[in-house]
């Protein structure tokens, strides 16, 4: 295929604009510790000095959901399975609203730095490390999957090889994230969402009026879809997993913790929920257009509707490229690139933040200074970006790996985060056993996209299709949560009644109640500082700190 020179130039200009915005934001946007609690510089860079608000705060919150997988996945789902099975836009909207109403206020009020902090403080280093591995896996595979999709899209549409497309896209994103961290990510999110909206909205009328696109009303049965009675339980399972699975991601909580106040954390989360649903409308319409389009003269797809081939993930860019004028298609391709970069910077920044402040410092280098932590985070941003890039180039089943990792995040991270925030007397024993229970129950269900056969055959298993009909995701989530609570109380009772000696208590759960990690302990994976004044001692809230100052 010949190189599309105008397309290459436009993508180059787009990447240059994004890079400049990221660098300039890091250079000229100044912030200070809004809560006046003496956070270090390395901590402030993670949460942008807790200074985000207004348009920037709203759009960067929306960008946690609206990325490459969101816009491409919505169009693909509409074209393949119909609106009935296009759950993710609605699930993400509800998930962000629930996250704002239930979790955001408490997280922001306690002035955490990352999502991992309450787990570390309440359950100890080992559970926190296990949870981090789950989130890191999800971020790596998610980033790799969207990079792979972007590289394939660019190579097919403008003729640039996959390797170059992926390396340039990843390199630009990693560079501005390393330089400015959260503040650069927030301002580039604003520009990227602008390009997404402009590119997709501009493309829709041209595509709908194209001679090769028929009446969308005639294909309504296809793009509306349907839910078979036997599949209704699986639909509910998937919907609940998607709704609640939207919450336990560092990329979301990084925005929550970076806004100015508790109220704004709640309000912006709710606005982001509705905003993400609004951004789903253009890819939804493009998916509908694809069902009514005549693909017989499209050489890229060999005259076959891409919804019926392995190119289904490229439906959105293919519609834009084939059924809109060249200038519009170039802008639309910029929208796809912007969406991918928006997703990637959030993932690599989130994972690097958790590693630096709640894995590296408390476990590996408890005496690490502020400058060291800043550079460690930059180095780890590069490592995660490079790792995701390598996976996108050399692993064939990336999407299946992400689906499995995302399910594990739902069944593992959400129970641990919820219990650490809302229950005061649980402990590391319950957290570790909950991790094991969730992983076994989820992996035991198998994953068809990976060719992973189940070793747990739940009720309603379809042996002909090899599919689980039982809501195994919700079961694993509930089992993980119940295990955390019951095992915590069981071990507390065992040690309290003297059935086991206290020297066999590595989590030190009986020493004055609830726990908080202490960097001075010799065993970094288990020991935690304990409190003498009460079973539960919350982190000082913003209001408490303001009173203490006077």
Buried (B, 14 or more C-beta within 10 A) or exposed (E): EEEBEEBBEBBEEBBEBBBEBBBBBBEEBEBEBBBEBEBBEBBBBBBBBBBBBEEBBBBBBBBBBBBBBBBBBBBBBBBBBBBBBBBBBBBBBBBBBBBBEBBBBBBBBBBBBBBBBBBBBBBBBBBBBBBBBBBBBBBBBBBBBBBBBBBBBBBBBBBBEBEEBBBBBBBBBBBBBBBBBBBBBBBBBBBBBEBBBBBBBBBBEBBBEBEBBBEBEEBBEBBEBEBEEEBEBBBEBBBBBBBBBBBBBBBBBBBBBBBBBBEBBBBBBBBBBEBBBBBBBBBBBBBBBBBBBBBEEBEBBEEEBBBEEEBBBBBBBBBBBBBBEEEBBBBBBBBBBBBBBBBBBBBBBBBBBBBBBBBBBBBEEEEBEEEBBBEBBBBBBBBBBBBBBBBBBEBEBBBBBBBBBBBBBBBBBBBBBBBBBEBBBBBBBBBBBBBBBBBBBBBBBBBBEEEBEBEBEBEBBEEEEEBBBBBBBBBBBBBBBBBBBBBBBEBBEBBEEEEEEEEEBBBBBBBBBBBBBBBEBEEBBBBBBBBEEEEEBBBBBBEEBEEEEE
